[in-house]
Amino acid sequence: MRKVVTLFLVCIVCGFFAKTCLYTVNEREYALVFMLGELKEVISKPGLHFKLPSPLQNVVYLDNRILTIDTPTADLVQTSEKKNLMIDSYVKWRINNPRLYWVSFQGSERAAEDRVSSLMRDVLNQAVNRRTVNDITSRDRAKAMAEISEALQKRVEGLGIEVVDVRLKRVDFTPEISESVYRRMEAERKRVASEERSKGAAEAEKIKADADRQRTVILADAYKDAQQIKGSGDAKANEVYANAFGRDPEFAKFYRSLDAYRSSFSKPTDMMVVDPSSEFFDYLKNSKGEKN
């Protein structure tokens, strides 16, 4: 019975020792070991560690992950043109020196966020004040974010904080300048559209002129070829006629007279006023088709 009681007491003592003298650190946190209120050691390596029992030593844990400060409201910032912008931003930060961080904020994450937010507003104002609306909204935005991040890092170096990233989520115009900006944007789009229409009209005229030129050239070439073919055909026809008429001159005269009759009386209403004794009717007077 006495052995059982002794074993039980030993288990209690061991449990108390384990509870008060052993502690664990995971990969997502730092452990700060204090002795009688004074910071003695910073543990960043995960695992099981030993300390003296409380109140001689106690442990405070700090988050070593990347944290985010996302401002609930946009900041009103003025550009170099004296125009107001509403800028919504966020900061990614982490603790890189737990000892300095503890000295600066006593481990309070809320106090650290308030300090970083205040410094962020200061460097944001300085970066935007040197730039125009166009710079901060488009052309120079990436450079401005890099400049803000670098300036903010210099401000927090002595606080045990590292700035991982700074982003401008949204940049809006204040109501008093939104209308004028939209009008300017509309005018710019209209100007670009007018330029594009002018370019299109000029290109259309160029294409039309080229098409007309090609049409004229094609028609001229076709007319030339047609005249050459017609001339060649007429020459061959004349040659055939000449050969045929040379064999029988009387038939040639008869044939030409018939051609003249056909041309003169091609329509029922055609009328001629000539002397009946004219040579024009010589072949009509002779039923045998001979000239009188």
C-alpha positions, 0 to 999 in steps of 0.5 A: 500500500505504501509503495502505491502511495509513493508511486502516486506521489511521484507521478504527481510530482512528475506531472507538476514538473512537466507542467511547470518546467516543460513547454513546446514551441511550434513552427508558427510562433516565437517563444519569449522566456522571462525570468522575474519579468526580464526577457532572457531568451528568444526561442524560434526553433520548434520543439520541446524546451525546458524552463524553471518553474513559475514564477521564476520563469514564464513564457510568452508566445508571439506569432511569426506568420505574415500578418495583414493590416487592411484599413477599413476606410480609404485614406484621403490623399492629395496629388501634386495637382492638388486633387484629392484621391481616396486610396484603399491599401493594405500592408503585409508584415511580420515580426523579424526581431522578437526582442525589439518588437517586445520592447516596442509594443510589449507584445501587443499586436494591436499596438503594432498595427496602429503604429504601422498604419500611422506610418503607412499613412505618412509614407503614402501621403509623401509618395502620392503628393509627388505624383499626378493622378495619372501617375498614381492610377496607372503609369507610375502605380507599381513604382509608387507601391515599391517606393512606399514599401521601401520607405515604410520598411525604413520607418519600422526597422527599429521596431522589430518588424519587417514589411513584406508587401504594400498594395494599393487595392483601390484608387478612387476620385472624390465626388468633386473631381469625378465628373470632370475626370469622366468628361475628360476621359469621354473627350479623349475617347471621342478624339481617338474614335474620330482619328480612327474614323479618319484613318478608315475613310482615308484608307477606303479612299485609297482602296477605291482609287486603286480599284478605279485605276485597276478597272480603267487599266483592265477596260483599256487592255480589253478594248485594245485586245478587242480592237486587235481581234476585230481588226484581224477579223476584218482583214481576213474577211476583206481578204476572203471577199476580195478573193471571192469577188475577184473571181466574179466581178459581176456577182460582187456588184450584184451582192453589194447591191443586195446588201444596199437594198437590205440596208435601205429597206430594213423596216416596213416604214422605210421610204426612199425618194429617188429617180426610178431610172437611177442605177440603184434599181438596175438589178431590181428591173431585171428579173434575171439579176443582170444589170441593164 
